Amino acid sequence: MKILINGCFGGFKLSKEIAKEWKKTTGRYIDRIISRSDPKVRSDPTLIEIVERIGCSKATRSSGSELYIETITLPLGHTFIIQEYDGLESVVICPPNYK
């Protein structure tokens, strides 16, 4: 599974270029600031494909973020959360029934 996270202090924010490409590809609006509490968007295959195609450096151009794609292996029944400290994010795999 691939997840889009922020790798620097500050906050997660997509570039205008990524938001525009998302709208062109899906026909839907995307908020440029995506909460870490919304893992479905952070792991959306279409968003990941757009970021991979355009490139992580362009995904964050002038947004103050340093986005990258982290690939994790998620064991059956497990979930993940995105933790952050002052904007710097990391992915934590949670056991089944984690609340």
C-alpha positions in Angstrom: 0.0 0.0 0.0 1.3 3.5 -0.8 0.6 6.5 1.4 1.3 10.1 0.8 2.9 11.8 3.8 4.8 15.0 4.7 8.5 14.6 5.3 9.3 18.0 6.8 8.2 20.3 9.6 5.3 22.5 8.7 2.2 20.9 7.3 0.8 18.7 4.5 -0.3 20.7 1.5 -0.6 19.8 -2.2 0.6 22.1 -4.9 -1.9 23.9 -7.1 -0.6 21.8 -10.0 -1.6 18.5 -8.2 -5.0 19.9 -7.3 -5.6 21.0 -10.9 -4.5 17.6 -12.3 -6.8 15.8 -9.7 -9.7 17.9 -10.9 -8.9 17.2 -14.6 -8.5 13.5 -13.9 -11.5 12.9 -11.6 -13.8 15.8 -12.2 -13.9 16.5 -8.4 -12.4 19.2 -6.3 -9.7 18.2 -3.7 -8.7 20.3 -0.7 -5.0 21.1 -0.9 -4.7 20.6 2.8 -5.5 17.0 3.6 -5.8 16.0 7.2 -3.8 13.1 8.5 -7.0 11.8 10.0 -8.2 11.1 6.4 -6.2 8.0 5.4 -8.5 7.1 2.5 -7.4 10.3 0.6 -3.8 9.9 1.6 -3.7 6.4 0.1 -6.0 7.1 -2.9 -4.6 5.3 -5.9 -5.5 8.1 -8.3 -3.8 10.7 -6.1 -0.7 8.5 -5.7 -0.6 8.0 -9.5 -0.8 11.8 -10.1 2.0 12.5 -7.6 4.1 9.7 -9.1 3.6 11.0 -12.6 4.2 14.7 -11.9 6.8 14.0 -9.2 7.0 14.7 -5.5 9.0 17.9 -5.9 6.3 19.4 -8.1 3.6 18.0 -5.8 4.8 20.4 -3.2 6.1 23.3 -5.2 5.5 26.6 -3.3 3.3 24.8 -0.8 5.9 24.6 2.0 5.5 20.8 2.3 7.9 18.1 1.4 5.6 15.2 0.3 6.8 11.7 -0.4 5.1 8.4 -1.0 5.8 5.7 1.7 5.1 2.1 0.7 4.0 -0.2 3.6 3.0 -3.8 3.9 -0.3 -3.9 5.8 -0.9 -7.3 7.4 -4.4 -8.7 7.1 -6.8 -7.0 9.6 -4.4 -4.3 10.5 -4.9 -0.5 9.9 -2.6 2.4 9.9 -2.6 5.9 11.3 -0.5 8.9 10.4 1.3 10.5 13.4 2.9 13.9 13.2 5.1 16.1 15.3 5.0 19.8 14.2 4.0 18.7 10.7 6.6 16.0 10.2 4.6 12.8 9.6 5.2 9.0 10.0 3.1 6.0 9.4 2.3 3.6 12.2 0.7 0.2 11.6 -1.9 -0.7 14.1 -3.0 -4.2 15.2 -6.6 -5.4 14.6 -9.3 -3.8 16.8 -7.1 -0.7 17.4 -9.2 2.2 18.5 
